[in-house]
Amino acid sequence: MIEFKQSPKSLCIFRLSAIGDVTHILPVIHTLKKVWPETKITWVIGQVEYELVKTLPDVEFILFNKSAGWRAFMELRRQLKGRQFEILLMMQAALRASIASLFIPARYKLGFDRQRAIDFQWLFSNQKINGNHRVRVLDSYFQFLQALGIEEKVYTWDLPVSESDQHFAVEVLGGKRCAVINPCSSARSNNWRNWDKNRYAEIVDYLHSRGLQVLITGGPSRSEMNFCQSIIDLCQSSPNNMAGQTTLGQLLALLGAAELVIAPDTGPAHMATIVDTPVIGLFASSNPARTGPYKSQDILVNCYAQALLKYNHKTPEQARWGERVRHPEVMDLIGVDAVKQAIDRLLT
């Protein structure tokens, strides 16, 4: 444990991405603000992710352009020239993040313990966290604060939504009750976290029968927009296609206006946590006990244990923490009726 007789003057958080992980930083920052109100907080963050959290008050943001290659490291060094932080929280265990830490001057560079410090992160830090490894992602971030002697945990995600984004949501919804379906997870090789488009379409029509306007949301990539459109083409009702049509701030406002959100393991599911909207998470490929939306564990549809046994031949106790089930049919374990039942529980 690193002990401080008084609150440090400066602290830097390094977490570039992804959207879900970035949302988990918010309770950490609110805890720091409460316990060390005099400490100046700086956050090195990715450019896309900054668009979500830029309204967070009393935090200095330094943008890191991941697509700029080596120039991003040179720009980071330029921005931090002549500065010295007392603490750097290395909350991203990846080689690029570890290299970037070399350009962030800090007395204490606190990283993950060796079991979790992938890509040799332990070589770049001079202090390590410890504690139970089989915890949710957010709780692993709180272990960074425990290493600083902070035991308090403020489970608050407060993030101001701009007036313009709120106005956007009002215009889109026109006063109608709504549900949001964000059907896509990140497009990566062997990801297999997306549910079947025919089943999504059936759920869209079911929500419509329950009196809810349905918004289909998603990112601007061609594959994601095509998938969203394929769902709409199968619907008997007429959901509103918002895929690729919103900024992250506008999406947050829409999520805040919804009565419920349906999504696989993806960033917008965690964005809904910020605005206290319940999430029916669809989990089979990944473990919701580790990565599920924090406030919605009791309403998500969880087939992870079944998937582990069927495809990996393990129980959750036998599997390593966070082990993925990588099979193209894994999400087919989630039935339409289970999702309808979750909707009914929420709406009644």
N, C-alpha and C positions, 0 to 999 in steps of 0.2 A: 504494500500500500504506500502511496505517495502522500505524505502528510504536509499540510499547510497550516501555519499558525494564523494566517489571515487569508482571505480570498485572493487568488492570483489576479494580477492586473489584466492579463490577456490569455485567451484560449482560442485555438483554431481547431475546427472540425473539418476533416477531409472525408467527404462522401459525395461522389460525383453522380451516381446513378444506382439503381433504376428508380422509376417512379415510386414503386411500393416501398423500397428501402428508404427513400427520401422522406416519405410520410412518417416513418418510424423515428426520424431524427427530431421531429417536432416535440414529443414529450420529453426527450432528453434536454432540448433547449429550454423548455418551460421549467424543468426541474432546476437547471443551472441558474436561470434567472431568479428563481425563488430563493435558492440556497446561497448563491453568490451574486447578488444584485449589482455589485460594483464591477464585476468582471466584464471586460469587453469581449464579445463573442464574434469571431470571424468564421465564415463557412466557405470553403472552397468547393464549388459545385459545378456540375455540367450545365451547359447553356440551355438545353431543353428543360431540364429539371428546375432550373431557376425560374422559369415562367410559371411554375406552379406555386412556389413559395415566396415569390418576390414581395408580397404584401406583408410578410412577417416583420414586425417592428423591432428595432433595436438590435439588428444583426447586420454586420458588414458582409456582403457577398463578394467573392472573387470568382469570376467565371473562368472555367477551364474548357477550352474547345477541343473535345476529344478527336474531332476529325482533322485537326491541324497537324497531327503528328508531332515531330520533335519541336516544332515552333510553339506548341502549347506549353512545353516545359520552359522554353526560353522566356515566354511571356509571363509565366508564373514567377520565374526568378526576377524578372524586371519589376513586377508589381510589388514584390516583397523585399526588394533590395533595401538594406539598412534597417529592417525590422527584426524583432526578436519576440517570439511568443514564449510564455512560460510553459504551456502545454500544447501538444498536438495530439488530437484523438484520431488515430489512423483506423477509421471505421470501414475501410474498403480494402479487403484482402485480395489484391490483384497486383500483378507485376507493374502495370502502368501506374497504379496508385502508389506503390512503394517507391518507384523511381521519382515520382513527383514529390514525395516526402523529403527527398534529398535537397530540394529547393525551398523548403519551408523551415526556416531557422526556429528551433524550439529547444528549450532546456530538457524537457521530458517529451519523448516520443513514445506514446502509449499505443501498442498494437495488440492483436489477438495472441492468445497462448499458442504454443507450437502445434497443438492438435488442430486448431482452426486456422492458423496463419498460412493459407495456401500461397503458392508461388513464392516461397522463401521470404514471406513478410517478416519473419522473426529476425532476419539479418538486418533489417532496416530500422527496427524499433529498439529503444533502450529500456523500455518497461513493458510488461505484459499483463493482460487481464487474467483472471482465473475464475473458477466457479463451474457450476453444472453446465455441461455442453448441451444437454437435451432440453433446451428451453426455446421459447419463441424468439424470433429474430429481434423484436423490440427488447425483450428481457436480456438478450446478449449485449445489446447496446447499453443497457443500464449497468451492466457489469463494468463498463468503462468508468462510470461515475463511482461505483463502489471501490474501484482501484484508486480513486482520488479521495476516498474517505467519505463519500456522500452515499448515505443509505436511503435517503428519501427518494420516492418515485412519484412524480406528478403525471398521472395518466390523463393528460390534457393535450388535445390536438389543435387548439384554437388557432385558426388562420383566417384573417379578414378576407372576405370576398368583396371585390370592388363593386362600386355602384353600377358601373357599366356592365359588368358581368351579370349582376343581379337583374338589371334591366333586360339583358339579352334573354335570360331564362324566362322572364315574365312574358316577353313577346313570343317566344317559341311555344309556350304552354297555353297561353290565352286563358288562364284561369282554370284549366282542366286538371283533374287528378291524373297522375302519370306514374309509370314504372319505366325504369331504364334497363335495357339489356345491352351489356358490353360483351359480345360473344368471343372476342379473340384474345388470346394470350400472345406473347411476343413471338415473332416469326423466327425460329431457330431450328437448326437441324435436329431431328428426333425429339422435338418438343412434346407433341401429342398431348396438349392440355385443352384443346378446343373440342367442344361437344358437337354432335351431329347437327347439320343445318336443318334437317327435317324435324328433329325434336325441338330445336329452337323455334321453328315456325309454329309448331303445335302449342308451345307455351305462349307465344305472342298472341295467338287467337284466344287462348284461355284467359289471358290477362284482359284482352278486349271484352270478352264475355262477362268479366267481373267489373266492367265499367271503367277501366283504366286506359288512357292513351299510352301507347308504347313508343318509346324512343329507342332506336338502335344507334348506339354510339361506337366509335372506333377511331383508329388513327388514320393518317393520310396515305399510308402505303397502298399500292395497287392491290396487293393480295388481300389486305384487310378490307378494303372498300368492296372488292369483288365478293368476298365471303358474306359481308353484310347484305349486299344486294341479292345474293342467292337466297338468303333467308327470306327477305321481303317478297321475292318472286314466288315463294311457296306458301305465303300466307293467304288466308281468306279475308282477313281484315287488312287495314292499310296503316301499318306503323310508319312513324316519321323517321326517315333515314337521315341521321346526323353524322354518319361516319365521315371523317375528314373535314367536317364543317365547323369544328369548334377549336378554340384555343384551350389550353389546360384550365385557365381561369373560368372560361365559359362552361366547360364540362363540369367543373366543380360546382358551379352555381346550379346547373341542371340536376346533378346528383343530389344537391341539397334540397331541391324542390320535389324530388321523387318520394313516393311512399315506400318503394323498395327497389333494390338493384339486384340483377341476376348476372353473374359473371364467373368465369373460371379463375384460376390463379393468375391474376393480372393486376397491373397498377391501379386502374380505376376502382377495383374492389376495395383497395386501401384508401383511395381518395374519398370514398363514401364514408369511411370511418371518421374522417376529419369533420364532416358535416352531419354526423349522427344519423345517417340513413342506414337502415338494416340491409344486410347483404346476404342473399341466398347464394353462397359460394358453391361451385361445382368442383368437387375434389375427388380424383381417383389416381392421377399420375403423381401428385405431390402431397406431402403430409400437411394437413391443415393445422395440426398441433404446432407446427413450426412456422408455416407461412400463411395461415388463414387470416381473414380480416378479424382484427383483434376483438371487436365488440360483438361479433356475430357468430361466435363459435357454436352457439346452441341452435342456430337455424340453418346452418349450411348442410348440404347433402354430401355425406362423407362415405366414399367407397374405397378409401385408401387401403384399409386393412385387407379387404377382399381382393383388391388388385395386387397387393404385395404377395398374398398367398398364391393367387392364380398364376402370376407371371414371373415373380422372383422367388417363389417357393420359400417365403419367410414370413414370420409374424412381425408386427411392429417392434417387439422386444428384441428380435434377432437382427433386424435391419439396422444399418448405421443411421445415425440421426440425419434426417433430410434426404434419405435415399429416394431416388426417383424410380418410378415404374415406366420404363420406356418401351411401350408397345403401341402400335397404331390403333388397336381396338380398345385400349384401356378405358377411354371415356364412355364407351358403350355400356359399361357397367352401371352408369347412372340412368335410371329409368325416368320417363316422363311423369309417371304417377307420383314418384317421390318428390319431384319439383313442384307439382301441383299441390301436394299435401303441404309442403313448406309455404307456398303462397297462401293457402287457405288459413294456415295457422297465423300468419302475419296479418291478413286482412280481417280476420274475425276476432 
